[in-house]
Amino acid sequence: MIYLLGAMNNLDNFNQLSPLKPDLTFGIQRRIRSILNWLSRLVAILFALSVLSILLLRWINPPTTSFILQRQYSAWQNGEESLVLKHEWVDWKHISPSIKMAAITSEDQAFAKHWGIDVSSIRKAIDEYEKGQNLRGASTITQQVAKNLFLWTAQSYPRKGIEAYCALLIELLWSKQRILEMYLNIVEFGDGIYGVQAAAQHFFHTSADNLSKWQSALMVTALPAPRRYNLANPSQYMLERRTWVLQYMNLLGNDTYLEKLE
């Protein structure tokens, strides 16, 4: 927006720089000014719509997400007639504290402190990459919520920019409890299995509020790549990762940590 206003002000110097006839110069100025005005209005409208959409989701549970719709389309396009998407919303009070804590431990240990973007985690990931390690994701739980709700699956710099913008708005307009509640209800735990309630029923034949620490710690091992890490047949890596999650859940404080989100 600032750049657009600056460009409009600079048009006042156009006559001094252009050798064109006054009438033609004025016509070009008017057309450019009209385009810039239109772009300014477009940016303002998009900003207002984004704020309104995120604000409404503070109280309204979404019936679906961008990622779920994309998976439905992919299944239809590839002829996956046997795929049945599972998704069932469950409120905060009906979600086990164990799965809340396991998700924080595995995905975003600074969740209670940051404002949507964990700068220290991003710096650490960049340092590791510069040292020759694989580039790992540094997205917070809030960024993952923004991505799953609104964006597309392919990674790109434009998507990361929009994701960061949405994450900051979400942190500004929602409580921490609402962010974690949303995350646990929309994240994919297995191919076509979205949300903690559907995953608990499918993999452990229980409900989200009855998940144990052991089950919760295992469930979150699938989150980095739910179509690669199969909770129905956990790999050795997943079992080792479960043990790590259980240990760090205790170190972070379990219920004491969750009290920080209130």
Buried (B, 14 or more C-beta within 10 A) or exposed (E): EEEBEEBBEEBEEBEEEEEEEEEEBEEEBEEBEEEBEEBBEEEEEEEEEBEEBBBEBEEEEBEEBBBBEBBBEEBEEEEBEEBEBBBBBBEBEBBBBBBBBBBBBBBBBEBBEBEBBBEEBBEEBEEBEEEEEEEEEBBBBBBBBBBBBBBEEEEEEEBBEBBBBBBBBBBEBBEBBBBBBBBBBBBBBBBBBBBBBBBBBBBBEBBBBEBEBBBBBBBBBBBEEBEEBBBEEBEEEBEEBBEEBBEBBEEBEBEEBBEEBE
